[in-house]
Amino acid sequence: MEMDNFLSNTQIGKILNNLLNLIKENYKFVLYSTAGFLFISLIYSFSLSPKYQIIADVKLKDESGNASLPSSSAVLSLITGGGAGNNFWDFYNIVFSTEVAEKLWEKGYDQKIFSSNFDTKSETFKRNPKLWDVIKSWIIGYDLNNEINFVDLRNHIKSEVDLEDLTEEQNLLRFTISTGNPDLYETLLADLIRVTDDSIKQRERSKNTNKIVFLSDKIASVSDVEIKNAMIVLLKEQLLNESLVEQDNFYSIELLEQPRRSKNPDFINLQFIYLGFTFIGFMLSVLVLYIRKRILVS
């Protein structure tokens, strides 16, 4: 068997011995480099800000906000254009919609989130364009729109808020935010849940109005007694649902856990940071010495 492509134990030992001699001869350089990276790791660790977890748990109700409502309502929804869908994804899309973001924007989250981007001259919020965006706009020939609005707030919320389903039925959901500003985002999460539910209420009011108008017109025009009685039952259901929508409490969800922050921030492994930087500093110094020696030899 040919072993030409493999280093023998003697060769490996020789290489290690040369490296040790190289380190001994230049121990000050290695020591200073390693200490320098350790110092950098200390500065970096002081720049880290603690992150807190903000969590809220909610349970979805059915599409009408009432688990006991008969299935005939689903048929009526299809007739009047309401349609049935996946509760989780319907709720998810509304949470991260521009409709909800615009309402939060009007509640003052423009100032709370983008205060550093406020331009006193134009009294609007503007972002600082990236150099590449400026160059690209100049080459292609279009004006950069740097104004920040509720669409940017929607994108910010989507990047900060994690929404996941905890069950296969997709009716038990958890909101999670990891942030260094727990006071602001605990309030934001509570408002996000409330405004989302209010938006669903508003949509449900519109659907109920269409259903009530539809059924009222049909009842007035139908002569068959059995059909008319069936429609009257449906109309009663919609009137009941309308009264549920008008209540002040949550309509589409049951809030199991109010938004709450963790007692302590997320764990930051400082030991790993210090050891990692120190090891990198040591290895880089040895690599530099080895490359320099090879250049001088050649």
Solvent accessible surface area in square Angstrom, and as a share of the most:
residue,aa,sasa,rsa
1,M,219,0.98
2,E,150,0.67
3,M,114,0.51
4,D,126,0.65
5,N,148,0.76
6,F,137,0.57
7,L,108,0.54
8,S,55,0.36
9,N,134,0.69
10,T,109,0.63
11,Q,89,0.39
12,I,76,0.39
13,G,36,0.35
14,K,135,0.57
15,I,81,0.41
16,L,100,0.50
17,N,82,0.42
18,N,64,0.33
19,L,47,0.24
20,L,101,0.50
21,N,59,0.30
22,L,14,0.07
23,I,37,0.19
24,K,140,0.59
25,E,132,0.59
26,N,34,0.17
27,Y,125,0.47
28,K,115,0.49
29,F,82,0.34
30,V,9,0.05
31,L,109,0.54
32,Y,147,0.56
33,S,25,0.16
34,T,24,0.14
35,A,51,0.39
36,G,31,0.30
37,F,57,0.24
38,L,70,0.35
39,F,127,0.53
40,I,84,0.43
41,S,0,0.00
42,L,69,0.34
43,I,96,0.49
44,Y,96,0.37
45,S,14,0.09
46,F,174,0.73
47,S,81,0.52
48,L,54,0.27
49,S,66,0.43
50,P,63,0.40
51,K,93,0.39
52,Y,49,0.19
53,Q,48,0.21
54,I,0,0.00
55,I,40,0.20
56,A,0,0.00
57,D,12,0.06
58,V,0,0.00
59,K,84,0.36
60,L,14,0.07
61,K,70,0.30
62,D,52,0.27
63,E,70,0.32
64,S,16,0.10
65,G,11,0.11
66,N,33,0.17
67,A,98,0.76
68,S,93,0.60
69,L,28,0.14
70,P,68,0.43
71,S,95,0.61
72,S,42,0.27
73,S,11,0.07
74,A,50,0.38
75,V,88,0.51
76,L,2,0.01
77,S,11,0.07
78,L,121,0.60
79,I,104,0.53
80,T,34,0.20
81,G,66,0.63
82,G,28,0.27
83,G,30,0.29
84,A,69,0.54
85,G,44,0.43
86,N,71,0.36
87,N,49,0.25
88,F,8,0.03
89,W,122,0.43
90,D,65,0.34
91,F,5,0.02
92,Y,49,0.19
93,N,91,0.47
94,I,16,0.08
95,V,2,0.01
96,F,13,0.05
97,S,20,0.13
98,T,51,0.29
99,E,52,0.23
100,V,1,0.00
101,A,2,0.01
102,E,70,0.31
103,K,56,0.24
104,L,0,0.00
105,W,45,0.16
106,E,130,0.59
107,K,108,0.46
108,G,24,0.24
109,Y,1,0.00
110,D,25,0.13
111,Q,92,0.41
112,K,98,0.41
113,I,30,0.15
114,F,23,0.10
115,S,65,0.42
116,S,109,0.70
117,N,41,0.21
118,F,76,0.32
119,D,42,0.22
120,T,107,0.62
121,K,190,0.81
122,S,51,0.33
123,E,128,0.57
124,T,40,0.23
125,F,15,0.06
126,K,85,0.36
127,R,92,0.34
128,N,135,0.69
129,P,56,0.35
130,K,151,0.64
131,L,134,0.67
132,W,155,0.55
133,D,43,0.22
134,V,62,0.36
135,I,65,0.33
136,K,70,0.29
137,S,10,0.07
138,W,203,0.71
139,I,114,0.58
140,I,119,0.61
141,G,62,0.60
142,Y,95,0.36
143,D,138,0.71
144,L,59,0.30
145,N,121,0.62
146,N,37,0.19
147,E,85,0.38
148,I,8,0.04
149,N,61,0.31
150,F,58,0.24
151,V,55,0.32
152,D,28,0.15
153,L,0,0.00
154,R,61,0.22
155,N,75,0.38
156,H,44,0.20
157,I,3,0.02
158,K,106,0.45
159,S,87,0.56
160,E,56,0.25
161,V,7,0.04
162,D,80,0.41
163,L,13,0.06
164,E,76,0.34
165,D,50,0.26
166,L,74,0.37
167,T,43,0.25
168,E,171,0.77
169,E,130,0.58
170,Q,48,0.21
171,N,52,0.27
172,L,50,0.25
173,L,0,0.00
174,R,73,0.27
175,F,0,0.00
176,T,28,0.16
177,I,1,0.00
178,S,49,0.31
179,T,7,0.04
180,G,42,0.41
181,N,71,0.36
182,P,17,0.10
183,D,90,0.47
184,L,33,0.16
185,Y,20,0.08
186,E,42,0.19
187,T,66,0.38
188,L,0,0.00
189,L,0,0.00
190,A,40,0.31
191,D,31,0.16
192,L,0,0.00
193,I,2,0.01
194,R,84,0.31
195,V,9,0.05
196,T,0,0.00
197,D,0,0.00
198,D,56,0.29
199,S,0,0.00
200,I,24,0.12
201,K,9,0.04
202,Q,100,0.44
203,R,106,0.39
204,E,8,0.04
205,R,92,0.34
206,S,64,0.41
207,K,56,0.24
208,N,0,0.00
209,T,72,0.42
210,N,82,0.42
211,K,9,0.04
212,I,31,0.16
213,V,82,0.47
214,F,58,0.24
215,L,1,0.01
216,S,49,0.31
217,D,88,0.46
218,K,82,0.35
219,I,28,0.14
220,A,90,0.70
221,S,87,0.56
222,V,31,0.18
223,S,105,0.68
224,D,68,0.35
225,V,106,0.61
226,E,141,0.63
227,I,87,0.44
228,K,64,0.27
229,N,77,0.39
230,A,56,0.44
231,M,36,0.16
232,I,60,0.30
233,V,83,0.48
234,L,34,0.17
235,L,32,0.16
236,K,130,0.55
237,E,19,0.09
238,Q,2,0.01
239,L,87,0.43
240,L,92,0.46
241,N,2,0.01
242,E,59,0.26
243,S,58,0.37
244,L,40,0.20
245,V,0,0.00
246,E,98,0.44
247,Q,83,0.37
248,D,128,0.66
249,N,88,0.45
250,F,38,0.16
251,Y,8,0.03
252,S,11,0.07
253,I,1,0.01
254,E,88,0.40
255,L,39,0.19
256,L,79,0.39
257,E,73,0.33
258,Q,121,0.54
259,P,14,0.09
260,R,93,0.34
261,R,97,0.36
262,S,37,0.24
263,K,192,0.81
264,N,110,0.57
265,P,54,0.34
266,D,51,0.27
267,F,174,0.72
268,I,66,0.34
269,N,70,0.36
270,L,77,0.38
271,Q,129,0.57
272,F,145,0.60
273,I,26,0.13
274,Y,57,0.22
275,L,113,0.56
276,G,23,0.22
277,F,55,0.23
278,T,36,0.21
279,F,128,0.53
280,I,88,0.45
281,G,0,0.00
282,F,70,0.29
283,M,89,0.40
284,L,78,0.39
285,S,3,0.02
286,V,16,0.09
287,L,92,0.46
288,V,73,0.42
289,L,2,0.01
290,Y,96,0.36
291,I,85,0.43
292,R,118,0.43
293,K,88,0.37
294,R,145,0.53
295,I,116,0.59
296,L,141,0.70
297,V,113,0.65
298,S,123,0.80
